[in-house]
Amino acid sequence: MNPFDKVEFGRVDLKVTPFGFGTAPIGNIFREIDEETSDAMIQHAWDAGVRYYDTAPMYGHGLAELRTGHSLRWKERDEFVLSSKVGRILKPARKQDIDYAPWTNAGRFTMHFDYSYDGTMRAFEDSLQRLNLEYMDICFIHDIDVFTRGDEQPEVFKAAMDGSWKALSKLRDEGVVKAIGVGVNEWQVCQAALEQRDFDCFLLAGRYTLLEQESHDSFLPLCEARGAAVVVGGGFNSGILATGAVDGAKYNYAPAPVEIMDRVRKIEAVCADFDVPLPAAALQFVVAHPAIPTFMAGTRTVAQLDQNLKWFSHPIPADFWATLKSRGLLREDAPTPA
């Protein structure tokens, strides 16, 4: 698969590259990335052919949006697709008064959840200011899931389906943004949103990977029926599908449990038989689903970016996928790359 051949983004008049650039790392998550490295990665991705970039106010308290806009501002605007998110308002504050965790040396703003109509409109305009770009193509309602909001989630979800939905729907009707959606960690929340409102797309962190295909039961088929596109982030399940079942491997942001380690070892055995890198299989599997035109890969160095590009282009024989299915390591009805 060529990661740079543009594909249709669901029912919307947009085309994206299957390989997208995720900007959470350049928001300085967990550790700092300097300005030169941030810009070098985006320029390298551009030179390689990447034309879809995703960011958010949350990433580095505005830092990722600032850096993304800085690196893209002299590109021809109609040559790339940009997505960002609403749901948080950023307010200026002194650095010593900001709790940055898990970000490091990030923007001089505090973050405040706001899914009201007015708050969504303000967040949208603020993002355009930080990006220094005239429009964004896709806008997601961010973090209205149980993972982020806990017991408050039902109330938060309702507020977003009323306030944020109304605002983004208006912006879409006016042609200010082409596609609107929801960006969360749980496919069940995406499905509930699609059942209630006319969304174009979703950004799903994990939940459809070599290790997890439960979303193929009902959510992804519903997206196909509605023409809604799904962008997948976290295709490595936060680590283990990149590192393999090594000591300390991470699965969904925590140490991988025994049963996951065992399953990954079995997948790695098939990878060894066919000389297929595990991360290559993980990345290519995701975008084989007809509802998933693209995935987001966040990297910290140009070398990591290059490695992801190579994995995405690595040849994988059809027998590899058939073997995974025959050994019960992949569900029988899961679409696989041609």
C-alpha positions in Angstrom: 0.0 0.0 0.0 1.3 3.4 -0.9 0.9 5.7 2.2 0.7 8.8 0.0 -2.0 7.9 -2.5 -4.9 10.1 -1.4 -8.1 8.3 -0.6 -11.7 9.4 -0.1 -12.6 10.6 3.4 -16.0 8.9 3.8 -18.9 10.9 2.3 -17.1 14.2 2.5 -15.5 16.1 -0.3 -12.0 15.5 1.1 -9.1 13.2 0.3 -6.5 12.2 2.8 -3.3 10.2 2.7 -3.6 6.9 4.5 -0.6 7.9 6.6 -1.3 10.9 8.8 0.9 13.0 11.1 -0.3 13.1 14.7 1.0 16.0 16.7 0.6 15.0 20.4 4.4 14.4 20.7 5.2 17.9 19.5 3.0 19.2 22.3 5.8 17.8 24.6 3.9 14.9 26.0 6.0 13.1 28.7 9.2 14.9 27.6 10.3 17.9 25.6 10.9 18.1 21.8 12.7 21.2 20.7 11.5 23.6 18.0 14.0 22.4 15.4 13.0 18.7 15.8 9.3 19.5 15.7 9.6 21.5 12.5 12.0 19.0 10.9 9.5 16.2 11.4 6.7 18.0 9.8 8.8 19.2 6.9 10.2 15.6 6.4 6.6 14.2 6.5 5.6 16.8 3.9 8.6 16.0 1.7 7.7 12.3 1.9 4.1 12.9 0.8 2.1 13.1 4.0 -0.9 15.4 3.5 -3.1 14.9 6.6 -2.2 16.5 9.9 -4.1 16.2 13.2 -3.7 18.4 16.2 -5.7 19.7 19.3 -5.7 22.5 21.8 -5.1 19.8 24.5 -1.7 18.8 23.0 0.8 20.8 25.0 -1.8 23.4 26.2 -1.8 24.9 22.7 1.8 24.2 21.8 1.1 21.6 19.2 -1.3 23.8 17.3 1.2 26.7 17.4 4.0 24.4 16.0 1.7 22.7 13.5 0.6 26.1 12.1 4.1 27.4 12.0 5.4 24.5 10.0 2.5 24.4 7.5 1.7 28.1 7.1 3.7 28.6 3.8 2.3 25.4 2.2 -0.5 25.7 -0.4 -3.6 25.4 1.8 -5.6 23.3 -0.5 -2.8 20.7 -0.8 -3.3 19.3 2.8 -6.0 18.3 5.2 -5.9 19.6 8.8 -8.0 18.5 11.7 -8.2 19.9 15.2 -10.7 19.7 18.1 -13.1 21.5 20.4 -14.1 20.9 24.0 -11.5 22.8 25.9 -10.9 26.6 26.3 -7.4 27.7 26.9 -6.8 30.7 29.2 -3.5 32.5 29.6 -1.7 31.9 32.9 1.7 32.2 34.5 3.8 29.1 33.9 4.3 28.5 37.7 0.5 28.3 38.1 -0.1 25.6 35.5 -0.3 21.9 36.2 1.2 20.6 32.9 1.1 16.8 33.6 1.6 14.8 31.4 2.9 17.6 29.2 6.4 19.2 29.7 7.3 22.9 29.2 4.1 23.5 27.3 2.0 26.5 26.3 1.2 29.2 28.9 -2.4 28.4 29.2 -4.7 26.5 31.6 -7.3 24.2 30.1 -11.0 24.2 30.9 -13.6 21.9 29.5 -16.4 23.6 27.7 -18.9 21.9 25.4 -21.4 24.8 25.3 -22.4 26.4 22.0 -20.5 29.6 22.8 -17.5 27.7 24.2 -17.3 25.6 21.1 -17.4 28.6 18.8 -14.7 30.3 20.9 -12.5 27.2 20.9 -12.8 26.9 17.2 -11.8 30.5 16.6 -8.9 30.3 19.1 -7.6 27.2 17.3 -7.5 29.1 14.0 -5.6 31.9 15.7 -3.0 29.6 17.1 -2.7 27.7 13.8 -2.4 31.0 11.9 -4.4 29.3 9.1 -7.7 30.5 7.5 -9.6 27.3 8.1 -9.5 23.7 9.4 -11.0 20.9 7.3 -12.1 18.6 10.1 -13.2 19.4 13.6 -13.7 16.7 16.3 -15.5 17.1 19.7 -12.7 15.9 22.0 -12.7 13.6 25.0 -16.4 13.0 25.9 -15.6 9.4 26.8 -15.6 7.4 30.1 -11.8 7.1 29.9 -11.4 10.9 30.2 -14.5 12.0 32.1 -15.3 9.1 34.4 -18.6 9.3 36.2 -19.4 12.7 34.6 -19.4 11.1 31.1 -23.2 10.9 30.6 -23.7 14.5 31.5 -20.7 15.6 29.5 -21.9 13.6 26.5 -25.3 15.2 26.6 -23.8 18.7 26.8 -21.6 18.0 23.8 -24.5 16.5 21.7 -26.4 19.7 22.4 -23.9 22.6 22.5 -20.9 21.4 20.6 -23.0 19.6 18.0 -25.1 22.7 17.3 -22.1 24.9 16.9 -20.1 22.6 14.6 -23.2 21.8 12.6 -23.7 25.5 12.0 -20.1 25.9 10.9 -20.4 23.0 8.6 -23.6 24.4 7.1 -21.8 27.7 6.5 -18.9 25.9 4.8 -16.4 27.0 7.5 -15.5 23.4 8.1 -16.0 20.4 5.8 -16.4 17.5 8.3 -17.3 17.3 11.9 -17.0 14.4 14.3 -16.0 13.0 17.7 -12.5 12.1 19.0 -12.4 9.7 21.9 -10.9 6.5 23.3 -14.1 4.3 23.1 -15.9 3.1 20.1 -19.1 2.8 22.1 -19.2 6.6 22.6 -18.6 7.1 18.9 -21.5 4.8 18.0 -23.8 6.5 20.5 -22.9 9.9 18.9 -23.5 8.6 15.4 -26.9 7.2 16.4 -27.9 10.6 17.8 -26.4 13.1 15.4 -25.3 13.4 11.8 -21.6 13.2 12.2 -19.2 12.8 9.2 -16.2 11.2 11.0 -14.6 9.9 14.2 -11.1 9.8 15.6 -10.7 6.7 17.6 -7.7 6.1 19.8 -7.0 2.3 19.5 -10.0 0.0 19.7 -9.4 -1.3 16.2 -6.0 -2.9 16.1 -4.4 -6.3 15.6 -5.4 -7.0 19.2 -8.9 -5.5 19.3 -11.6 -5.8 16.7 -14.8 -5.6 18.8 -15.7 -2.3 17.1 -16.2 -4.3 13.9 -19.3 -5.8 15.5 -21.6 -2.8 15.2 -19.8 0.6 15.1 -17.7 0.2 12.0 -20.5 -1.4 9.9 -22.7 1.6 11.0 -20.0 4.0 9.8 -19.9 2.2 6.4 -23.7 2.4 6.1 -23.7 6.2 7.0 -20.5 7.0 5.0 -18.8 8.2 8.1 -15.0 8.0 8.1 -12.9 6.7 11.0 -9.4 7.9 11.7 -7.5 5.5 14.0 -4.8 6.7 16.4 -2.9 4.5 18.7 -2.6 1.6 16.2 0.1 0.1 18.4 -2.2 -0.1 21.4 0.1 2.5 23.1 3.2 0.4 22.6 3.2 -3.4 22.5 2.4 -3.7 18.8 5.5 -1.7 18.1 7.9 -3.2 20.7 6.5 -6.7 20.8 6.1 -8.7 24.0 9.2 -7.4 25.7 9.6 -6.8 29.4 7.8 -3.6 30.4 5.7 -3.6 27.2 2.7 -1.1 27.4 -0.9 -1.9 26.4 -3.4 0.9 26.6 -1.1 3.1 28.6 -0.3 0.5 31.3 1.9 -2.6 31.7 0.6 -5.3 29.3 -1.3 -8.1 31.1 -0.2 -11.7 30.8 -2.9 -12.7 28.3 -2.0 -9.8 26.0 1.7 -10.7 26.2 0.9 -14.3 25.2 -1.3 -13.2 22.3 1.4 -10.9 21.0 4.0 -13.6 21.2 1.8 -15.8 19.0 1.4 -13.0 16.5 5.1 -12.4 16.5 5.7 -16.1 15.7 3.6 -15.7 12.6 5.5 -12.5 11.7 8.8 -14.4 12.0 7.5 -17.2 9.7 6.7 -14.6 7.0 9.5 -12.1 7.7 7.0 -9.4 8.5 7.8 -6.8 11.1 5.0 -6.7 13.8 4.6 -2.9 13.6 4.2 -3.2 9.8 1.4 -5.6 10.2 -0.2 -3.5 12.9 -0.2 -0.3 10.8 -1.3 -1.9 7.5 -4.1 -3.9 9.1 -5.9 -0.8 10.4 -6.4 0.9 7.1 -7.6 -2.3 5.4 -11.1 -1.7 6.8 -13.2 0.2 4.3 -14.5 2.6 7.0 -10.9 3.6 8.0 -9.2 5.7 5.3 -6.2 6.9 7.5 -4.4 6.5 10.7 -2.4 8.9 12.9 1.1 8.1 13.9 2.9 10.4 16.4 6.7 10.3 16.4 9.5 12.1 18.3 12.3 12.0 15.8 12.7 12.0 12.0 14.2 8.6 12.4 11.0 7.3 14.0 9.0 8.9 11.3 11.1 7.2 8.6 10.7 3.9 10.3 6.9 4.2 10.4 6.9 5.1 6.7 9.0 2.0 5.9 6.7 -0.3 8.0 3.6 1.1 6.3 5.1 0.2 2.9 6.6 -3.2 3.8 5.2 -6.0 1.5 3.0 -8.5 3.4 1.7 -11.6 1.6 -1.9 -12.6 1.8 -1.0 -15.9 3.4 0.2 -14.0 6.4 -3.3 -12.7 7.2 -4.8 -16.1 6.4 -2.4 -17.7 8.9 -3.4 -15.3 11.7 -7.0 -16.1 11.1 -6.5 -19.8 11.0 -4.7 -19.7 14.3 -7.4 -17.6 15.9 -5.3 -14.5 16.2 -7.5 -12.4 14.0 -11.2 -12.6 13.6 -12.4 -14.3 10.4 -14.4 -11.4 9.1 -11.8 -8.7 9.7 -10.9 -7.0 6.4 -7.2 -7.4 5.5 -4.9 -5.6 3.0 -5.2 -6.8 -0.6 
